[in-house]
């Protein structure tokens, strides 16, 4: 029990977003992982996107929370590599849920824009969120968008998207806003 408490204390000191590795003491809590790979062209260059989730939601195993859950995304080609790692700080309340068909690659202003939306399972209250990893023009972004879902199961954005997404280029921001407004309208869209 003492080692679990020590591990959880260490967990809260790990940066929420960044390139630092997970402390070794938490790796004993890795139960399974999910890896999604997509290949795409950017001009003449072949690119590979790899998204990996440590301890994802797993309804088949009735696992909706845990000690640690992490998502990483890496895009590579022969000239360049970019990656982002997010250590979700509230894994005790719900794990990361990512679906391959929600990941998109779009050409915006002569650059490929990769958007990786993900949700969380386990905390079934009215307040929920969608998180977005965006890799675009050698930059990386991470956003957490709040939603409120009523008793009728209908969900509405509970954030100012123009303020929240202000550092994205305009065309990319408009695409992300459209996705957020159209793909997450009902409670079932989050799971």
C-alpha positions in Angstrom: 0.0 0.0 0.0 2.9 2.4 0.8 4.3 1.9 -2.7 0.9 2.7 -4.3 0.6 5.9 -2.3 4.2 6.8 -3.1 3.5 6.1 -6.8 0.4 8.2 -6.8 2.2 11.1 -5.2 4.9 10.9 -7.8 2.3 10.8 -10.5 0.9 14.2 -9.5 4.4 15.7 -9.9 4.7 14.6 -13.5 4.1 17.4 -16.0 0.7 17.3 -17.6 2.0 17.9 -21.1 5.5 17.7 -22.3 8.2 15.4 -23.5 9.3 14.1 -20.1 9.0 10.3 -19.6 6.7 8.7 -17.0 8.4 7.9 -13.8 9.5 4.3 -13.7 7.5 3.6 -10.5 4.3 4.1 -12.5 5.1 1.6 -15.3 4.0 -1.3 -13.1 0.5 0.1 -13.5 0.5 -0.3 -17.3 -2.1 -3.0 -18.0 -2.5 -2.7 -21.7 -2.1 -0.3 -24.6 -3.7 0.7 -27.9 -1.7 1.7 -31.0 -3.2 3.3 -34.0 -1.0 3.9 -37.1 -1.9 5.8 -40.3 0.2 6.5 -43.4 -0.3 9.6 -45.5 1.5 11.7 -48.1 2.5 15.3 -47.7 3.5 16.3 -51.2 6.1 13.7 -52.3 7.0 12.6 -48.7 5.5 9.6 -47.1 4.5 10.1 -43.4 3.6 7.8 -40.6 1.4 8.8 -37.7 1.5 6.6 -34.6 -0.9 7.2 -31.7 -0.4 5.2 -28.6 -2.6 5.0 -25.4 -1.3 3.4 -22.3 -4.2 2.0 -20.3 -7.0 3.1 -22.6 -10.7 2.7 -21.8 -11.6 -0.9 -22.2 -15.3 -1.8 -21.8 -14.6 -5.5 -22.4 -12.5 -5.6 -19.3 -14.8 -3.3 -17.4 -11.8 -0.9 -16.9 -12.8 2.7 -16.8 -10.2 4.1 -14.3 -6.7 3.4 -13.1 -3.5 4.7 -11.7 -2.1 6.1 -15.0 -3.3 6.8 -18.6 -1.1 8.4 -21.3 -1.6 9.3 -24.9 1.3 10.0 -27.3 1.2 11.0 -30.9 4.2 10.9 -33.3 4.4 11.9 -36.9 7.5 11.0 -38.9 9.0 11.2 -42.4 12.5 10.8 -43.6 13.3 14.5 -42.8 11.3 15.3 -39.7 9.7 14.0 -36.6 7.3 15.6 -34.2 5.6 14.1 -31.1 3.5 15.0 -28.1 2.9 13.1 -24.9 0.0 13.8 -22.5 -0.1 12.2 -19.0 -3.8 12.5 -18.0 -3.8 13.6 -14.3 -7.2 12.3 -13.5 -6.9 8.6 -14.5 -8.5 7.7 -11.2 -11.7 9.2 -12.5 -11.6 7.9 -16.1 -9.3 6.7 -18.8 -8.6 8.0 -22.3 -10.9 6.8 -25.1 -9.6 7.3 -28.6 -11.2 6.0 -31.8 -9.2 5.5 -35.0 -12.0 6.7 -37.3 -12.0 10.1 -35.5 -8.4 10.8 -36.3 -8.1 13.0 -39.4 -5.4 14.3 -41.8 -6.3 17.3 -43.9 -4.4 19.7 -46.2 -4.7 23.2 -44.8 -2.7 26.0 -46.4 -0.3 23.6 -48.1 0.5 21.7 -44.8 -1.0 18.5 -43.5 -3.0 19.1 -40.3 -3.4 16.0 -38.0 -6.2 16.2 -35.5 -6.6 13.5 -32.8 -9.7 14.0 -30.7 -10.2 11.9 -27.6 -12.6 11.6 -24.8 -12.7 10.0 -21.3 -14.7 7.2 -19.9 -15.5 6.5 -16.3 -16.9 9.7 -14.9 -20.6 9.7 -16.0 -21.7 13.1 -14.8 -23.1 16.1 -16.7 -19.8 17.8 -17.2 -17.5 16.1 -19.7 -14.8 17.1 -22.2 -13.2 16.4 -25.5 -9.4 16.8 -25.8 -7.7 17.5 -29.1 -4.1 16.9 -30.1 -3.2 18.9 -33.2 0.0 18.5 -35.2 0.4 21.2 -37.8 3.3 22.9 -39.6 5.9 21.5 -37.2 4.0 22.6 -34.1 1.9 20.7 -31.6 -1.2 21.8 -29.7 -3.3 20.2 -27.0 -6.7 21.5 -26.1 -9.4 20.4 -23.5 -12.9 21.5 -24.5 -15.6 21.4 -21.8 -19.1 20.2 -22.6 -22.3 20.1 -20.6 -24.7 17.2 -21.2 -28.2 17.6 -20.0 -30.6 14.9 -18.6 -32.0 14.5 -22.2 -28.6 13.3 -23.4 -27.9 16.4 -25.5 -24.5 18.1 -25.1 -23.4 21.6 -25.6 -19.9 23.2 -25.7 -19.3 24.9 -22.4 -16.1 26.9 -23.5 -15.3 29.9 -25.6 -13.7 28.3 -28.6 -12.4 31.5 -30.1 -10.4 32.1 -26.9 -9.4 28.5 -26.3 -8.2 27.9 -29.9 -6.7 31.4 -30.4 -3.2 30.1 -31.3 -4.4 28.0 -34.2 -4.2 29.3 -37.7 -7.7 30.5 -38.8 -8.5 27.8 -41.3 -7.4 25.1 -38.9 -9.3 26.7 -36.0 -12.5 26.8 -38.1 -12.1 23.1 -39.0 -11.6 22.1 -35.3 -14.6 24.2 -34.2 -16.8 22.6 -36.9 -15.7 19.1 -35.7 -16.5 20.1 -32.0 -19.9 21.5 -32.9 -21.0 18.7 -35.2 -19.4 15.5 -33.8 -20.2 15.8 -30.1 -23.9 16.6 -29.7 -25.1 13.6 -27.7 -23.8 11.8 -24.7 -23.2 8.7 -26.8 -20.7 10.6 -29.0 -18.3 10.7 -26.0 -18.1 6.9 -25.5 
